[in-house]
Amino acid sequence: ETKQDGTTQYLARPIINGKKLAVRAPTKRELHETVADLRRKEKRRQMGLPDPDERLPDISYAELVEKALDGYPHSPQAKTKLDYNLRRSKEAFGRVLVRELTTERIGSWLARLELSQTTKRATLTSMRYALARAAEWGYRRDNPAAKVEMPKEPTYDAHPFESWDEVSLVASAFQSDRDKALVLLACATGLRPQEWQAL
């Protein structure tokens, strides 16, 4: 094509996703690259892959938590529990942009928390929920909390008795033969309370 100022440009009319487009560029090479780029992006879109050039919206983790709570579809009691479990991560990452959160950062923070394993698990589960919503709503392309491994629970080598004489002494303190046998059974087998209670 020749413009009014006398310069030329190149025009292509590719059909992408059933639509005939008009693509212009000052050189043939740039034109080919632009059309190829449009085709690549459409192929990625059809495969469900994100556009690498697309800039993710700026939203802080605190804002995300509020949005996640606003749209929480379960009972008020469940929402209150979620809100409680999200408070720890909100305090730690409230001002951080959601798109900047990483699996490594979340994992390191979780490992340093001086909380019980149950509380840590609830904290991570709630964070996974909020960041899953972020991925659904287009604030992230993935859920970094989904890849965080729970810190291993410390193991305890518990030996409340030093000998079978001590076990027999405790067992003999009970009146009924049934209770005496239960102490011996629990110590000899290592069954958990819920297991020997079922027996």
Disulfide bonds with the S-S distance in Angstrom:
none
